[in-house]
Amino acid sequence: MSFSLTRRGALDLAGALLVPLTLAGCSGGGEAPDAEKDAVARGLDALGEATPVELAHATQFSLDSYDGGYRLATLASGDRLLIVPENATAPEGLPDEVAVVQQPLENVYLVSTGMICLVDAIGALGAVGVSSVRAENSPAPAFTELLESGEIAYGGIYRSPDYELIAAAACPLAIENTNIDHVPEVRAKLEELGVVVLMEQSSREEDMLGRLEWIRLMGTVFGREDEAAEVFKDVAARVEDAAAEGPLGKTVTFFYINEDGAAVTRRAGDYFAQMIEAAGGEYVSFAEEGAADSSPTTVTVEMEAFFAGARDADVIIYNGTIDDGVTSLEALSEKNSLLADFKAVREGNVWTCDANLYQQMTSMADIIEDFRTAFSGTGEPTTYIWKLG
């Protein structure tokens, strides 16, 4: 079921709904960790024996299956969500650490843009009622249509959500990405309003297919497990086919220049580097030791060190998803004069991208094919990257 509400209606209804609520099974208390584990066992014992759901690549979440359609999702962050099927109830005895997601879902607040293509692929967009994305920034045509028609309302970005609208819509679930960790007060307020927060961590998957496998969790949450398994199987097979064409002998660097003038690159071996290698390229990486900064997914390198390590790369892909991007070789060189001396800049083998490169997980095989086109220089049309002139 979709949700459509005028701003006036949202404000009127919000007055009745903006009161502190408590999540099901989240009444607080000061139990010691061992006592909490015992409480989890007691609560879940009522569901019978847990059967682990086998995942092929993902490591940042796990799933356990119980009789009657119950599922327990455990995220790498430590969050636990018990997905309760329609016409069933959550068992008593669940402690604070287990949030309850009751099916069927409607009016979900979808914040993570990376999950949009996954929810779309399993046919569950109808369960979304509020989003952090405006129509002009939507990564999926079907999602754009729902935003333009008003069936999905704009509810503010992750750090500044429209609490009144979210409360008025009675959103039962917010699907966030890891940015929510930077604003714990937002998460706390959403939970106070009775919204279960699912922080998806697909960006922390090291395996490129592990990131895609988050579709299995979306399928579980929205009650579309079979659809999710089928999509994952299909896309994974296409990725394997795309990666079977072999190396091209071309070195590739992927980066952007931050506000301090340093180059921010992806970590060696992460899912993005794997896609480059699957397309036949050899990824130019930098060690964390001696780097200006690092994160779970990136390594930041001072420009002189980056020049020394990447100047002879055959192909540059400039990451236009973070800063304002670049539109020409001249604009790229203006970011730092050293870039003009890179081999790829001199020879005109520079490409760029936008946020679709990260958000379209179900198009992974097509992205790999685009990379291969760039590395091989065939001149064939590309969709997710484009060449700078």
C-alpha positions as CSV (number, residue, x, y, z in Angstrom):
1,M,0.0,0.0,0.0
2,S,1.4,3.4,-0.9
3,F,1.0,6.6,1.1
4,S,-0.1,10.1,0.0
5,L,-0.7,12.9,2.5
6,T,-0.9,16.6,2.1
7,R,1.4,18.8,4.2
8,R,-1.6,20.2,6.1
9,G,-2.9,16.7,6.8
10,A,0.6,15.6,8.0
11,L,0.8,18.5,10.4
12,D,-2.7,17.9,11.8
13,L,-2.1,14.2,12.3
14,A,1.4,14.7,13.6
15,G,0.0,16.5,16.7
16,A,-1.6,13.3,17.8
17,L,1.3,11.1,16.9
18,L,4.3,13.1,18.1
19,V,4.5,11.4,21.5
20,P,7.2,9.1,22.9
21,L,6.7,5.5,21.8
22,T,8.5,2.3,22.7
23,L,9.6,-0.3,20.2
24,A,8.1,-3.7,20.5
25,G,10.3,-5.6,22.9
26,C,12.4,-2.5,23.6
27,S,11.2,-1.5,27.1
28,G,14.7,-0.7,28.5
29,G,16.1,-2.1,31.7
30,G,19.6,-2.7,33.1
31,E,20.1,-6.4,32.5
32,A,23.7,-7.5,32.4
33,P,25.0,-8.8,29.0
34,D,24.7,-12.5,30.0
35,A,21.2,-11.9,31.2
36,E,20.3,-10.2,27.9
37,K,21.6,-13.2,26.0
38,D,19.5,-15.5,28.2
39,A,16.5,-13.3,27.5
40,V,17.1,-13.5,23.7
41,A,17.3,-17.3,24.0
42,R,14.0,-17.4,26.0
43,G,12.2,-15.1,23.6
44,L,13.4,-17.0,20.5
45,D,13.0,-20.4,22.0
46,A,9.3,-20.0,21.5
47,L,10.0,-20.1,17.7
48,G,11.8,-23.4,17.8
49,E,15.2,-24.2,16.4
50,A,17.0,-21.6,14.2
51,T,18.3,-22.6,10.8
52,P,21.0,-20.4,9.4
53,V,20.2,-19.1,5.9
54,E,23.2,-19.7,3.6
55,L,24.7,-16.6,2.1
56,A,27.2,-16.9,-0.7
57,H,29.2,-13.7,-0.4
58,A,27.8,-11.2,2.2
59,T,29.6,-10.9,5.5
60,Q,28.0,-7.8,7.0
61,F,24.7,-9.5,7.9
62,S,23.4,-13.0,8.7
63,L,19.9,-14.5,8.6
64,D,18.3,-17.2,10.8
65,S,15.1,-18.9,9.8
66,Y,12.4,-20.2,12.1
67,D,9.3,-22.2,11.6
68,G,6.2,-20.1,10.8
69,G,8.1,-17.7,8.6
70,Y,10.0,-15.8,11.3
71,R,13.5,-14.5,10.4
72,L,16.2,-13.0,12.6
73,A,18.6,-10.6,10.9
74,T,21.9,-9.9,12.6
75,L,23.9,-7.0,11.3
76,A,27.7,-6.5,11.6
77,S,26.9,-3.4,13.6
78,G,25.3,-5.6,16.3
79,D,21.7,-4.7,15.5
80,R,19.2,-7.5,15.5
81,L,15.8,-7.4,13.8
82,L,13.1,-10.1,14.1
83,I,11.0,-10.1,11.0
84,V,7.5,-11.3,12.0
85,P,5.2,-12.7,9.2
86,E,1.7,-11.4,8.6
87,N,-0.9,-12.6,11.1
88,A,1.8,-13.7,13.6
89,T,3.1,-12.0,16.7
90,A,6.5,-11.5,18.2
91,P,7.3,-13.8,21.1
92,E,7.5,-12.4,24.6
93,G,10.9,-12.0,26.3
94,L,12.8,-10.2,23.6
95,P,15.4,-7.7,25.1
96,D,16.2,-4.2,24.0
97,E,18.7,-5.4,21.3
98,V,16.1,-7.1,19.2
99,A,13.8,-4.8,17.2
100,V,10.6,-6.2,15.7
101,V,9.6,-5.7,12.0
102,Q,6.0,-6.7,11.5
103,Q,4.9,-7.7,8.1
104,P,3.2,-6.7,5.8
105,L,5.2,-3.5,5.6
106,E,3.8,-0.2,4.2
107,N,5.0,3.4,4.4
108,V,8.6,2.5,4.9
109,Y,11.0,5.5,5.1
110,L,13.7,4.6,2.5
111,V,16.8,6.7,3.0
112,S,19.6,4.5,1.6
113,T,19.8,5.3,-2.2
114,G,21.8,2.1,-2.7
115,M,18.9,0.0,-1.6
116,I,16.4,1.6,-4.1
117,C,17.5,-0.6,-7.0
118,L,17.3,-3.7,-4.8
119,V,13.8,-2.9,-3.5
120,D,12.7,-2.1,-7.0
121,A,14.2,-5.4,-8.4
122,I,12.1,-7.4,-6.0
123,G,8.9,-5.5,-6.7
124,A,8.6,-4.0,-3.3
125,L,8.5,-0.2,-4.0
126,G,4.8,-0.2,-3.2
127,A,5.7,-0.7,0.4
128,V,7.7,2.6,0.5
129,G,5.8,5.7,1.6
130,V,8.5,8.2,2.4
131,S,12.0,8.8,1.0
132,S,15.0,11.0,1.4
133,V,15.3,11.2,-2.4
134,R,13.7,13.8,-4.6
135,A,12.4,12.9,-8.1
136,E,15.2,14.7,-9.9
137,N,17.8,12.7,-8.0
138,S,16.1,9.3,-8.2
139,P,18.3,6.5,-9.5
140,A,15.4,4.3,-10.8
141,P,12.6,5.3,-13.2
142,A,9.9,3.4,-11.3
143,F,11.0,5.2,-8.1
144,T,10.9,8.6,-10.0
145,E,7.3,7.9,-11.1
146,L,6.2,7.2,-7.5
147,L,7.8,10.4,-6.3
148,E,6.3,12.5,-9.0
149,S,2.8,11.1,-8.5
150,G,3.0,11.7,-4.7
151,E,2.6,8.0,-3.9
152,I,6.0,8.4,-2.2
153,A,6.5,11.6,-0.2
154,Y,9.8,13.4,0.3
155,G,10.7,13.1,4.0
156,G,14.0,14.9,4.3
157,I,17.6,13.6,4.2
158,Y,19.2,11.3,6.7
159,R,20.5,14.1,8.9
160,S,17.4,16.2,8.8
161,P,14.3,14.1,8.4
162,D,10.8,15.5,8.5
163,Y,9.7,13.9,11.8
164,E,6.2,15.3,11.6
165,L,5.6,13.6,8.2
166,I,7.3,10.4,9.3
167,A,5.1,10.3,12.4
168,A,1.9,11.1,10.5
169,A,2.7,8.3,8.0
170,A,3.3,6.0,10.9
171,C,6.5,4.7,9.2
172,P,7.3,1.4,10.8
173,L,10.8,1.1,9.4
174,A,13.6,3.4,8.2
175,I,16.2,1.8,5.9
176,E,19.3,4.0,6.4
177,N,23.0,3.7,5.3
178,T,26.0,4.0,7.5
179,N,25.7,7.8,7.5
180,I,23.1,7.5,10.2
181,D,26.1,6.6,12.6
182,H,27.2,10.3,12.2
183,V,23.9,11.6,13.6
184,P,23.0,9.3,16.6
185,E,20.4,11.9,17.8
186,V,18.4,11.3,14.5
187,R,18.4,7.6,15.0
188,A,17.3,8.1,18.7
189,K,14.4,10.4,17.6
190,L,13.2,8.0,14.9
191,E,13.2,5.1,17.4
192,E,11.4,7.4,19.9
193,L,8.7,7.7,17.3
194,G,8.3,4.0,17.0
195,V,10.4,3.6,13.8
196,V,12.7,0.6,13.6
197,V,16.0,1.6,12.1
198,L,17.8,-0.8,9.7
199,M,21.3,0.5,9.0
200,E,22.4,-1.3,5.8
201,Q,26.1,-1.8,5.6
202,S,26.5,-3.0,2.0
203,S,29.3,-0.4,1.4
204,R,31.5,-2.3,3.9
205,E,31.3,-5.6,2.0
206,E,34.7,-6.6,0.6
207,D,33.3,-8.9,-2.0
208,M,31.5,-7.1,-4.9
209,L,28.8,-9.8,-4.9
210,G,28.5,-9.5,-1.2
211,R,27.3,-6.0,-1.7
212,L,24.7,-7.3,-4.2
213,E,23.6,-10.0,-1.8
214,W,22.0,-7.4,0.4
215,I,19.1,-8.0,-1.9
216,R,18.6,-11.2,0.2
217,L,18.0,-9.1,3.3
218,M,15.7,-6.7,1.5
219,G,13.7,-9.7,0.2
220,T,13.4,-11.1,3.8
221,V,12.3,-7.7,5.2
222,F,9.7,-7.1,2.5
223,G,8.5,-10.7,2.4
224,R,9.9,-11.4,-1.1
225,E,12.6,-13.9,-0.5
226,D,12.0,-16.0,-3.6
227,E,12.2,-12.9,-5.8
228,A,15.4,-11.7,-4.2
229,A,17.0,-15.1,-4.5
230,E,16.1,-15.2,-8.2
231,V,17.5,-11.7,-8.9
232,F,20.7,-12.4,-7.1
233,K,21.2,-15.6,-8.9
234,D,20.6,-13.9,-12.3
235,V,22.8,-10.9,-11.7
236,A,25.6,-12.9,-10.1
237,A,25.7,-15.2,-13.2
238,R,25.9,-12.2,-15.5
239,V,28.8,-10.8,-13.4
240,E,30.7,-14.0,-13.6
241,D,30.2,-14.1,-17.4
242,A,31.4,-10.5,-17.7
243,A,34.5,-11.3,-15.6
244,A,35.4,-14.3,-17.6
245,E,36.8,-12.4,-20.6
246,G,40.2,-12.1,-19.0
247,P,42.8,-9.4,-18.3
248,L,43.6,-6.6,-20.7
249,G,47.0,-5.6,-19.3
250,K,45.8,-2.0,-18.5
251,T,46.5,-0.3,-15.2
252,V,43.6,1.8,-13.7
253,T,43.4,4.4,-11.0
254,F,40.1,5.5,-9.4
255,F,40.1,8.6,-7.2
256,Y,38.8,12.1,-6.4
257,I,40.5,15.2,-5.1
258,N,39.3,16.3,-1.7
259,E,39.1,19.8,-0.3
260,D,42.6,19.5,1.1
261,G,44.0,18.7,-2.4
262,A,44.7,15.0,-1.5
263,A,43.7,12.0,-3.6
264,V,41.0,9.7,-2.1
265,T,41.2,6.2,-3.5
266,R,39.4,2.9,-2.9
267,R,41.1,0.3,-0.8
268,A,42.9,-2.5,-2.5
269,G,40.7,-5.6,-2.9
270,D,37.5,-3.8,-2.0
271,Y,34.4,-4.4,-4.2
272,F,35.1,-1.5,-6.5
273,A,38.7,-2.6,-7.1
274,Q,37.2,-6.1,-7.8
275,M,34.9,-4.7,-10.5
276,I,37.8,-3.0,-12.2
277,E,39.8,-6.3,-12.1
278,A,36.8,-8.2,-13.3
279,A,36.7,-5.9,-16.3
280,G,40.3,-6.8,-17.2
281,G,42.0,-3.9,-15.5
282,E,44.8,-3.9,-12.9
283,Y,43.9,-1.6,-10.0
284,V,46.5,0.9,-8.8
285,S,46.2,0.8,-5.0
286,F,47.9,2.5,-2.1
287,A,48.9,1.1,1.3
288,E,47.4,2.5,4.4
289,E,50.8,2.9,6.0
290,G,52.0,6.4,5.2
291,A,48.6,7.6,4.0
292,A,47.2,10.9,5.0
293,D,44.0,9.3,6.2
294,S,42.0,6.1,5.8
295,S,38.5,4.7,6.4
296,P,37.0,1.3,6.1
297,T,36.6,1.9,2.4
298,T,39.1,4.5,1.3
299,V,42.8,5.5,1.5
300,T,43.7,9.2,1.3
301,V,47.1,10.0,-0.3
302,E,48.9,13.3,-0.5
303,M,49.2,14.4,-4.1
304,E,53.0,14.0,-4.4
305,A,52.7,10.4,-3.2
306,F,49.7,9.8,-5.5
307,F,51.6,11.2,-8.5
308,A,54.5,8.9,-7.8
309,G,52.3,5.8,-7.6
310,A,49.7,6.5,-10.3
311,R,51.2,8.8,-12.9
312,D,51.8,5.9,-15.3
313,A,48.3,4.4,-15.0
314,D,46.9,3.6,-18.5
315,V,43.3,4.7,-17.5
316,I,41.9,7.2,-15.0
317,I,38.3,7.0,-13.7
318,Y,37.6,10.1,-11.8
319,N,35.1,9.6,-9.0
320,G,32.5,12.3,-9.5
321,T,30.1,10.9,-6.9
322,I,31.6,12.8,-3.9
323,D,32.7,16.3,-5.1
324,D,31.4,18.4,-7.9
325,G,33.0,16.1,-10.5
326,V,34.8,17.2,-13.6
327,T,33.5,17.8,-17.1
328,S,36.8,18.0,-19.1
329,L,40.5,17.2,-19.0
330,E,41.1,20.8,-18.5
331,A,38.8,20.9,-15.4
332,L,40.6,17.8,-14.1
333,S,44.0,19.4,-14.4
334,E,42.8,22.5,-12.6
335,K,42.3,20.4,-9.5
336,N,46.0,20.0,-9.3
337,S,48.7,20.8,-11.9
338,L,50.4,17.5,-11.4
339,L,47.5,15.7,-13.0
340,A,48.3,17.2,-16.4
341,D,51.5,15.0,-16.3
342,F,49.6,11.7,-15.8
343,K,50.0,9.3,-18.7
344,A,46.2,8.8,-19.0
345,V,45.6,12.6,-19.1
346,R,48.3,13.1,-21.8
347,E,46.8,10.3,-23.9
348,G,43.1,11.2,-23.3
349,N,42.2,8.0,-21.4
350,V,40.2,9.7,-18.6
351,W,36.7,8.7,-17.7
352,T,34.3,9.9,-15.0
353,C,31.0,8.8,-13.4
354,D,28.2,9.9,-11.1
355,A,26.3,8.4,-8.2
356,N,24.6,5.8,-10.4
357,L,27.8,3.9,-10.4
358,Y,27.4,3.1,-6.7
359,Q,23.6,3.0,-6.6
360,Q,22.9,0.5,-9.4
361,M,24.0,-2.7,-7.8
362,T,21.7,-4.8,-9.9
363,S,23.5,-3.3,-13.0
364,M,26.9,-4.6,-11.8
365,A,27.5,-6.7,-14.9
366,D,26.7,-3.7,-17.2
367,I,29.1,-1.5,-15.2
368,I,31.8,-4.1,-15.6
369,E,31.2,-4.1,-19.3
370,D,31.4,-0.3,-19.4
371,F,34.8,-0.6,-17.6
372,R,36.0,-3.1,-20.1
373,T,35.0,-0.8,-23.0
374,A,37.0,2.0,-21.3
375,F,40.1,-0.2,-20.8
376,S,40.0,-1.8,-24.3
377,G,39.4,1.5,-26.1
378,T,36.8,-0.1,-28.5
379,G,34.7,3.1,-28.6
380,E,31.4,1.3,-27.9
381,P,28.7,3.3,-26.1
382,T,28.7,3.3,-22.3
383,T,26.1,4.1,-19.7
384,Y,27.6,4.4,-16.3
385,I,30.9,6.1,-17.2
386,W,31.8,8.6,-19.9
387,K,35.0,9.8,-21.4
388,L,36.4,13.3,-20.8
389,G,37.5,15.4,-23.7
